[in-house]
Amino acid sequence: MSLPEPTLANLREGLSGALSELLDSYELDTSGSDEKTATPPVLVETFKQLFDAMQRTEYDAGSGNQPAAEAVTELGEYALGLFEETLDWATRLRLPEVHQDLQVQTISMARWIGRHGGNIQLLEPVVDALAQQANTTSEPGELLALYRAMGEVIDATADFIRQDLEKSNPGRPWRVLQMNRAIVATRTHQPDAMDTAFQALVSYLPQDASKFFSEGMEQMDLLNYPSHVREVMDRYYRKWSIDRTLH
């Protein structure tokens, strides 16, 4: 599935069917109800309020009155929390296609935040959605679009997440995002994309670089990557694996 442009109009349209199906399924089977969480009818109404707030933001931006970054950040955190709850309901109600649609829109929401000057403070649902998209994408053009979307998310990630203080947790979203973008960049077969992603990897995750490039070289042989891709991986492998082993 290709990624739509992150506009309010596309988010409205993309969410319409998913939210409608979620609501219909909930009304037929309420066995997953939990008084501690918002129900799908509440979530659907809350999305309408979110869209109104986003519309005001887009109107201000289009009028040359750039909204305050703090306001967009706060709105974005609220929106991603709303997506997280809605994704949870799609899982509870056993709606895998709805879940997939919601994940695509979660990525759009994260990109919308970045494009309007905000910071992403709730990264996990976005990284999960990007990972799922990577697992189901093979067409080169779509992989390149996914790589670029990952870059937008990285650029918009809040500073306190970028500081990466929980290095003992290999499943932390910031690490997973960097590793996955490097993998997707390799699968694009685009040397420029690989260089950018690999440079970010060694900058943000130097402790993981050696193993990543060693395993990358193994994949070059197993999957018969073209020579121009192999050359980039080999260059980083020699710098971050062989050279460090020798010293």
For each residue, the residues with C-beta under 8 A, 3 or more apart:
1: 100 104 133 136 137 142
2: 142 145
3: 104 107 108 133 142 145 146 149
4: 7 10 14 104 108
5: 10 108
6: 10 11 107 108 109 110 111 112 115
7: 4 10 11 58 112
8: 11 12 51 54 55 58 112
9: 12 13
10: 4 5 6 7 13 14 108
11: 6 7 8 14 15 51 54 105 108 109 112
12: 8 9 15 16 51
13: 9 10 16
14: 4 10 11 17 18 101 104 105 108
15: 11 12 18 19 47 101 102 105
16: 12 13 19 20
17: 14 20 21 101
18: 14 15 21 22 90 98 101 102 105
19: 15 16 22 23 40 43 44 47 86
20: 16 17 23 24
21: 17 18 24 25 95 98
22: 18 19 25 26 40 43 44 86 89 90 93 95 98
23: 19 20 26 27 40 41 44
24: 20 21 27 28
25: 21 22 28 29 93 95 98
26: 22 23 29 30 32 39 40 41 89 93
27: 23 24 30
28: 24 25
29: 25 26 32 93
30: 26 27 33
31:
32: 26 29 89 92 93
33: 30 39
34: 37
35:
36:
37: 34 85 88
38: 42 43 46 85
39: 26 33 42 43
40: 19 22 23 26 43 44 86 89
41: 23 26 44 45
42: 38 39 45 46
43: 19 22 38 39 40 46 47 82 85 86 89
44: 19 22 23 40 41 47 48
45: 41 42 48 49
46: 38 42 43 49 50 82
47: 15 19 43 44 50 51 82 86
48: 44 45 51 52
49: 45 46 52 53
50: 46 47 53 54 75 78 79 82
51: 8 11 12 47 48 54 55
52: 48 49 55 56
53: 49 50 56 57 75
54: 8 11 50 51 57 58 75 79 112
55: 8 51 52 58 59
56: 52 53 59 60
57: 53 54 60 61 67 71 72 75 116
58: 7 8 54 55 61 62 116
59: 55 56 62 63
60: 56 57 63 65 66 67
61: 57 58 65 66 67 116
62: 58 59
63: 59 60
64:
65: 60 61
66: 60 61 117
67: 57 60 61 71 72 116 117
68: 71 72
69: 72 73 117 118 119
70: 73 74
71: 57 67 68 74 75 118
72: 57 67 68 69 75 76 113 116 117 118
73: 69 70 76 77 113 118 119 121 158
74: 70 71 77 78
75: 50 53 54 57 71 72 78 79 113 118
76: 72 73 79 80 109 110 112 113 118 119 120 121 122
77: 73 74 80 81 121 122
78: 50 74 75 81 82
79: 50 54 75 76 82 83 109 113
80: 76 77 83 84 106 109 110 113 120 121 122 125 126
81: 77 78 84 85 122
82: 43 46 47 50 78 79 85 86
83: 79 80 86 87 102 105 106 109 125
84: 80 81 87 88 122 124 125
85: 37 38 43 81 82 88 89
86: 19 22 40 43 47 82 83 89 90 102
87: 83 84 90 91 99 102 103 106 125
88: 37 84 85 91 92
89: 22 26 32 40 43 85 86 92 93
90: 18 22 86 87 93 95 96 98 99 102
91: 87 88 94 95 99
92: 32 88 89
93: 22 25 26 29 32 89 90 98
94: 91
95: 21 22 25 90 91 98 99
96: 90 99 100
97: 100 101
98: 18 21 22 25 90 93 95 101 102
99: 87 90 91 95 96 102 103
100: 1 96 97 103 104 132 136
101: 14 15 17 18 97 98 104 105
102: 15 18 83 86 87 90 98 99 105 106
103: 87 99 100 106 107 128 129 132 133
104: 1 3 4 14 100 101 107 108 129 133
105: 11 14 15 18 83 101 102 108 109
106: 80 83 87 102 103 109 110 125 126 129
107: 3 6 103 104 110 111 126 129 130 133 149 153
108: 3 4 5 6 10 11 14 104 105 111 112
109: 6 11 76 79 80 83 105 106 112 113 126
110: 6 76 80 106 107 113 114 120 126 152 153 156
111: 6 107 108 114 115 149 152 153 156
112: 6 7 8 11 54 76 108 109 115 116
113: 72 73 75 76 79 80 109 110 116 118 119 120 156
114: 110 111 117 118 120 152 153 155 156
115: 6 111 112 152
116: 57 58 61 67 72 112 113
117: 66 67 69 72 114
118: 69 71 72 73 75 76 113 114 156
119: 69 73 76 113 156 157 158 159
120: 76 80 110 113 114 123 126 153 156 157 158 161
121: 73 76 77 80 158 160 161
122: 76 77 80 81 84 125 126
123: 120 126 127 153 157 158 161 173 174 177
124: 84 127 128 173
125: 80 83 84 87 106 122 128 129
126: 80 106 107 109 110 120 122 123 129 130 153 173
127: 123 124 130 131 153 173 176 177 180
128: 103 124 125 131 132
129: 103 104 106 107 125 126 132 133
130: 107 126 127 133 134 146 149 150 153 177 180
131: 127 128 134 135 176 180
132: 100 103 128 129 135 136
133: 1 3 103 104 107 129 130 136 137 146
134: 130 131 137 146 180 183 184
135: 131 132
136: 1 100 132 133
137: 1 133 134 142 143 146
138: 142 143 187
139: 142 143
140: 143 144 188 189
141: 144 145
142: 1 2 3 137 138 139 145 146
143: 137 138 139 140 146 147 184 187 188
144: 140 141 147 148 188 190 193
145: 2 3 141 142 148 149
146: 3 130 133 134 137 142 143 149 150 184
147: 143 144 150 151 181 184 185 188 190 193 197
148: 144 145 151 152
149: 3 107 111 130 145 146 152 153
150: 130 146 147 153 154 177 180 181 184
151: 147 148 154 155 181 196
152: 110 111 114 115 148 149 155 156
153: 107 110 111 114 120 123 126 127 130 149 150 156 157 177
154: 150 151 157 177 178 181 200
155: 114 151 152
156: 110 111 113 114 118 119 120 152 153
157: 119 120 123 153 154 161 162 174 177
158: 73 119 120 121 123 161 162
159: 119 162 163
160: 121 163
161: 120 121 123 157 158 164 173 174
162: 157 158 159 174 204
163: 159 160
164: 161 167 172 174 175 204 205
165:
166: 169 172
167: 164 172 207
168:
169: 166 172 175
170: 175
171: 175 176
172: 164 166 167 169 175 176
173: 123 124 126 127 161 176 177
174: 123 157 161 162 164 177 178 204
175: 164 169 170 171 172 178 179 205 208
176: 127 131 171 172 173 179 180
177: 123 127 130 150 153 154 157 173 174 180 181
178: 154 174 175 181 182 200 201 204 205
179: 175 176 182 183 201 205 208 212
180: 127 130 131 134 150 176 177 183 184
181: 147 150 151 154 177 178 184 185 197 200
182: 178 179 185 186 194 197 198 200 201 212
183: 134 179 180 186 187
184: 134 143 146 147 150 180 181 187 188 197
185: 147 181 182 188 190 193 194 196 197 198
186: 182 183 189 194 197 216 219 225 229 233
187: 138 143 183 184
188: 140 143 144 147 184 185 193 194
189: 140 186 225 226 228 229
190: 144 147 185 193 194
191: 194 195 228 229 231 232
192: 195 196
193: 144 147 185 188 190 196 197
194: 182 185 186 188 190 191 197 198 229 232 233
195: 191 192 198 199 232
196: 151 185 192 193 199 200
197: 147 181 182 184 185 186 193 194 200 201
198: 182 185 194 195 201 202 213 232 236
199: 195 196 202 203
200: 154 178 181 182 196 197 203 204
201: 178 179 182 197 198 204 205 208 209 212
202: 198 199 205 206 209 236 240
203: 199 200 206
204: 162 164 174 178 200 201
205: 164 175 178 179 201 202 208 209
206: 202 203 209
207: 167
208: 175 179 201 205 211 212
209: 201 202 205 206 212 213 236 240
210: 213 214 240 241 244
211: 208 214 215
212: 179 182 201 208 209 215 216
213: 198 209 210 216 217 233 236 237 240 241
214: 210 211 217 218 237 241
215: 211 212 218 219
216: 186 212 213 219 220 233 236 237
217: 213 214 220 221 233 234 237 241
218: 214 215 221 222
219: 186 215 216 222 223 225
220: 216 217 223 225 229 230 233 234
221: 217 218 224
222: 218 219
223: 219 220
224: 221
225: 186 189 219 220 229 230 233
226: 189 229 230
227: 230 231
228: 189 191 231 232
229: 186 189 191 194 220 225 226 232 233
230: 220 225 226 227 233 234
231: 191 227 228 234 235
232: 191 194 195 198 228 229 235 236
233: 186 194 213 216 217 220 225 229 230 236 237
234: 217 220 230 231 237 238
235: 231 232 238 239
236: 198 202 209 213 216 232 233 239 240
237: 213 214 216 217 233 234 240 241 242
238: 234 235 241 242 243
239: 235 236 242 243
240: 202 209 210 213 236 237 243 244
241: 210 213 214 217 237 238 244 245
242: 237 238 239 245 246
243: 238 239 240 246 247
244: 210 240 241 247
245: 241 242
246: 242 243
247: 243 244
